[in-house]
């Protein structure tokens, strides 16, 4: 029996491939939507391709063949136990499959990124590592409301989308229980070799807002690129070739590369259309979670341009950025909302690649985050006047 290993897409936080850890042979590959925790669209296992259909909770209900024929039927109760299972197609995407919940072969436990979930049982198998001091039951899943909440990270329950117009009145206000931002877990520079290639560092933000006016709070991210430089070194050249791509561009609100652009964190994205549904940031209810990987895109194109046809050399990617992470109160003004809390961070990242896309030496990283903001000792105490 093969030793199954998984290939993890760090940007989207999704499993995209199963392979034999001993031989390296691919067992199955998965196509997902190009978003954070993107829905699984299809799988190719041993040459057999299937497409997924989900119910409103995000559970897999049917698998179909490329010709459209339904090959498998699944049904689940709210907390996960299977009630109907027809068909023999093997897949880890069962209960909560749309959100990347990975079921074990026995269906007795489900891996949900940072934690595992018990099925049957309907509870986490470990406490939330990000909020260890909160005075609530640390093993409850989805606030005991799995039909209307999801938790794709294992760290925070996310409610269904809330319309900002529900709270756009001056007698409501944003209150913050916890807000932290910066580069977690050491924040090493990373090179993502999948086409088109990307170099950067993981950047995150998490916030917990106080009810009942949670929807008044909105996260916004501003960036200043101090330097983004490429240095091409080719043996025999008299000097290194240096290319300054951006330097001292000034602060601007960060946005994705969608057309039209989508501003990170904004719940309505200024009404810019359905393309903004690919925003990496998840907002809703009283919890907010953000994940980003700022840096150089199209790395493979850069290598092909400056080190073509086997030309020996190396390219140094240097990135120096400053970020301002803000929580604003949209109930006090939609056009120019006041800032309730702000965190500033500074990050430097250097990665060197050779003509064969190999990392030369170790990535260099230097972060200057502010002192961490401690979470409240008890959520209940924080809500008590």
C-alpha positions in Angstrom: 0.0 0.0 0.0 1.5 3.4 -1.0 2.6 5.9 1.6 0.3 8.7 0.5 1.8 12.2 0.6 0.1 15.5 -0.4 1.2 18.5 -2.4 -0.1 21.7 -0.7 -0.6 24.9 -2.6 0.5 27.4 0.0 -1.1 30.5 -1.6 -4.6 29.0 -1.9 -4.1 26.8 1.2 -5.5 23.8 -0.7 -4.3 20.2 -1.4 -3.9 19.9 -5.2 -2.2 16.5 -5.5 -1.9 13.1 -3.9 1.2 11.1 -4.6 3.2 8.0 -3.5 5.7 9.2 -1.0 8.1 6.3 -1.8 8.0 6.4 -5.6 6.9 9.9 -6.3 4.1 8.6 -8.6 1.0 10.7 -8.8 -2.1 9.0 -7.4 -4.7 11.8 -7.8 -4.7 15.4 -8.8 -7.4 18.0 -7.9 -8.6 21.1 -9.7 -9.8 23.9 -7.5 -11.1 27.4 -8.0 -8.2 30.0 -8.0 -9.1 31.4 -4.6 -8.2 31.0 -1.0 -9.8 27.7 0.1 -11.1 27.4 -3.5 -13.9 24.9 -4.1 -12.8 21.5 -5.5 -14.0 21.3 -9.0 -12.8 17.9 -10.2 -10.4 15.1 -9.5 -8.3 12.8 -11.7 -7.5 9.5 -10.0 -5.7 6.8 -12.0 -7.0 8.3 -15.2 -10.6 8.5 -14.1 -11.9 12.0 -13.9 -14.9 13.1 -11.8 -16.7 16.4 -11.2 -18.1 17.5 -7.9 -21.5 18.9 -7.0 -22.2 20.3 -3.5 -25.2 21.3 -1.4 -25.7 24.6 0.3 -23.6 23.5 3.3 -20.7 22.6 1.1 -21.1 18.8 1.3 -20.4 16.6 -1.7 -23.7 15.4 -3.0 -22.8 13.8 -6.4 -19.8 12.9 -8.5 -20.3 12.9 -12.3 -18.2 11.6 -15.2 -17.0 13.8 -18.1 -20.1 12.7 -20.0 -22.3 14.1 -17.3 -23.5 10.8 -15.9 -23.8 10.6 -12.1 -21.5 7.9 -10.7 -21.8 8.5 -7.0 -24.3 9.9 -4.6 -23.5 11.2 -1.0 -25.7 12.6 1.7 -24.6 13.9 5.2 -26.2 15.1 8.4 -25.4 18.6 9.6 -22.4 17.6 11.7 -20.9 15.1 9.2 -22.1 11.5 9.6 -22.9 9.9 6.2 -26.6 9.1 5.7 -26.4 7.9 2.0 -23.4 6.6 0.1 -23.8 5.1 -3.4 -20.9 4.5 -5.7 -17.3 3.4 -5.2 -15.3 6.4 -6.4 -12.5 7.1 -3.8 -12.2 10.8 -2.8 -11.2 12.7 0.4 -13.7 15.4 -0.4 -16.9 14.3 1.4 -18.6 16.3 4.2 -17.5 19.9 3.8 -15.6 18.9 0.6 -16.3 22.3 -1.0 -14.2 24.0 1.7 -11.4 21.4 1.6 -12.4 19.3 4.6 -10.4 16.1 4.0 -12.1 12.9 5.2 -10.0 9.9 6.3 -10.6 6.5 4.7 -12.6 5.3 7.7 -14.5 8.7 7.9 -13.9 8.8 11.6 -11.8 12.0 11.5 -11.7 14.9 9.1 -8.6 17.1 8.6 -9.5 20.8 8.4 -6.1 22.4 7.8 -5.0 23.5 11.3 -7.1 21.0 13.3 -8.9 17.6 13.0 -12.6 17.1 13.5 -14.3 14.0 15.0 -16.9 12.3 12.9 -19.0 11.0 14.6 -18.9 13.3 17.5 -19.3 16.7 15.9 -16.4 18.3 17.8 -12.8 19.3 17.3 -10.1 16.9 18.5 -7.9 19.7 19.8 -8.3 23.3 21.0 -8.0 26.3 18.7 -4.2 27.0 18.7 -4.8 30.7 17.8 -7.2 31.5 20.6 -6.1 29.4 23.6 -7.2 31.8 26.3 -10.8 32.5 25.3 -13.4 31.6 27.9 -15.6 29.5 25.6 -15.8 25.8 24.8 -12.7 25.3 22.7 -13.9 22.1 21.0 -17.2 23.3 19.6 -17.4 23.3 15.8 -19.0 26.2 14.0 -20.7 27.7 17.0 -22.8 24.6 17.0 -24.5 25.9 13.8 -22.8 23.9 11.0 -25.7 24.5 8.6 -25.0 28.3 8.5 -21.3 28.5 9.4 -18.0 27.1 8.0 -14.5 27.0 9.4 -12.1 26.3 6.5 -8.9 27.1 8.5 -9.7 25.3 11.8 -9.1 28.7 13.5 -12.2 30.8 13.1 -15.9 30.3 12.3 -17.1 32.3 9.4 -20.8 33.2 9.1 -22.7 33.5 5.9 -22.3 36.8 4.0 -23.9 39.8 5.6 -25.1 42.8 3.7 -23.4 46.0 4.9 -26.5 48.0 4.5 -27.9 46.2 7.5 -25.8 48.3 9.8 -25.1 51.5 7.8 -26.6 53.8 10.4 -24.8 56.2 12.8 -26.3 54.6 16.0 -24.2 51.5 15.4 -20.5 51.2 15.8 -17.5 48.9 15.4 -16.0 47.4 18.5 -12.9 45.2 18.3 -12.1 42.3 20.7 -8.9 41.2 19.0 -6.8 42.3 16.0 -3.4 41.0 14.9 -1.5 41.4 11.7 1.9 40.5 10.3 3.9 37.5 9.1 3.1 34.4 11.2 5.4 31.5 12.1 8.7 33.1 11.2 7.5 34.4 7.9 10.3 32.9 5.7 10.5 34.0 2.1 8.9 31.4 -0.2 9.3 30.5 -3.9 6.2 28.9 -5.5 7.4 27.2 -8.7 4.0 26.5 -10.1 3.4 28.5 -13.3 3.7 31.5 -13.5 5.9 31.4 -10.4 5.8 33.7 -7.4 8.3 34.9 -4.7 7.1 36.5 -1.5 6.2 35.9 2.1 3.0 34.9 3.8 1.1 37.9 5.3 -1.9 37.5 7.5 -4.5 39.3 9.6 -7.1 38.1 12.0 -9.7 40.1 13.9 -12.6 39.3 16.2 -15.4 42.0 16.4 -17.8 42.5 19.3 -21.5 41.8 18.6 -24.1 43.0 17.9 -22.7 45.4 15.3 -19.9 43.2 13.9 -20.7 44.1 10.4 -19.8 47.7 11.0 -16.1 46.6 11.1 -14.2 46.3 7.8 -10.5 45.4 7.3 -8.5 47.4 4.8 -4.8 47.0 3.8 -2.5 49.7 2.5 1.0 49.0 1.1 4.1 51.1 0.3 6.7 49.5 -1.9 10.0 50.8 -0.8 12.0 48.7 -3.3 11.3 45.8 -5.6 14.6 45.1 -7.4 16.0 42.4 -9.8 19.7 41.9 -10.0 20.9 39.7 -12.9 24.3 38.2 -12.5 25.9 36.5 -15.6 29.4 35.1 -15.5 31.8 37.1 -17.7 29.7 40.3 -17.7 31.7 43.3 -16.5 29.1 44.3 -14.0 25.8 43.0 -12.6 22.7 44.2 -14.4 20.3 45.9 -12.0 16.7 46.7 -12.7 14.7 48.8 -10.3 11.1 47.8 -11.0 9.5 50.0 -8.3 10.9 52.3 -5.7 9.2 54.7 -3.3 5.8 54.4 -4.9 3.9 55.8 -2.0 1.0 54.3 0.0 -2.1 52.9 -1.7 -4.9 50.6 -0.8 -3.9 47.1 -1.8 -5.9 45.2 -4.4 -6.0 42.0 -6.4 -5.2 41.7 -10.1 -8.8 41.0 -11.0 -10.5 43.1 -13.7 -11.9 45.4 -12.3 -9.5 45.3 -9.3 -10.9 44.1 -5.9 -9.8 45.9 -2.8 -8.8 43.4 -0.1 -11.1 43.1 2.8 -13.9 45.3 1.5 -17.2 43.4 1.7 -18.8 45.0 -1.3 -15.5 45.8 -3.1 -17.2 49.1 -4.2 -19.7 47.2 -6.2 -17.1 46.2 -8.8 -18.8 43.1 -10.0 -18.6 39.3 -9.8 -14.9 39.2 -10.6 -14.3 40.3 -7.0 -15.6 37.0 -5.7 -12.0 35.7 -6.2 -10.8 38.0 -3.3 -8.6 35.9 -1.0 -10.0 37.6 2.1 -12.9 36.0 4.0 -15.2 38.4 5.8 -18.4 37.8 7.6 -20.0 37.7 11.0 -17.8 38.5 14.0 -14.6 36.9 12.7 -12.3 38.1 10.0 -9.3 36.1 8.5 -6.9 37.3 5.8 -4.1 35.6 3.9 -1.8 37.1 1.3 1.6 36.5 -0.3 2.9 39.8 -1.6 5.9 39.7 -3.8 7.1 39.0 -7.4 4.7 37.4 -9.9 5.5 35.9 -13.3 8.9 34.6 -12.0 9.2 32.0 -14.7 8.7 34.7 -17.4 11.4 36.8 -15.8 13.8 33.8 -15.8 13.0 33.1 -19.5 13.6 36.8 -20.4 16.9 37.4 -18.7 18.4 33.9 -18.7 17.1 32.4 -22.0 18.3 29.2 -23.8 20.4 27.8 -21.0 22.4 31.1 -20.3 24.2 30.5 -17.0 23.6 33.0 -14.2 21.4 33.9 -11.4 18.7 36.5 -10.5 18.4 38.1 -7.1 14.8 39.2 -6.1 14.8 41.8 -3.4 11.6 43.1 -1.9 11.1 45.7 0.8 7.6 46.7 1.7 5.7 48.4 4.5 2.1 47.7 5.2 -0.7 49.4 7.2 -3.5 47.2 8.4 -6.6 49.0 9.4 -10.0 48.3 10.9 -12.5 51.0 9.9 -16.1 51.7 11.0 -18.3 51.7 7.8 -21.3 52.6 9.9 -19.8 56.0 10.7 -19.3 56.8 7.0 -18.9 54.7 3.8 -16.9 57.2 1.8 -14.3 58.1 4.4 -14.8 55.8 7.4 -12.8 56.5 10.6 -10.0 54.1 11.5 -10.6 52.2 14.7 -7.3 50.5 15.0 -4.1 50.3 12.9 -1.1 48.0 12.8 2.0 48.9 10.8 4.5 46.2 9.6 7.7 46.2 7.6 9.0 43.2 5.6 12.2 42.5 3.6 12.6 39.4 1.5 15.5 38.3 -0.8 15.6 35.1 -2.9 18.2 34.1 -5.4 17.4 31.7 -8.3 19.7 30.2 -11.0 18.8 29.4 -14.6 17.3 26.1 -13.6 14.9 27.7 -11.1 16.9 26.4 -8.1 17.1 28.5 -5.0 20.7 29.5 -4.4 21.6 29.5 -0.7 18.9 30.3 1.9 16.2 32.9 1.4 16.9 36.0 3.5 14.0 37.5 5.4 13.8 40.3 7.9 10.5 41.4 9.5 9.8 44.3 11.8 6.3 43.7 13.2 4.9 45.5 16.2 4.6 43.8 19.6 1.8 41.2 19.3 -1.6 42.3 20.5 -2.7 39.9 23.3 -6.2 38.4 22.9 -8.8 39.2 25.6 -8.6 36.8 28.6 -12.2 35.9 28.1 -14.6 36.6 25.4 -17.4 36.8 27.9 -15.5 39.3 30.0 -14.9 41.4 26.9 -18.6 41.6 26.2 -19.5 42.6 29.8 -19.7 46.4 30.3 
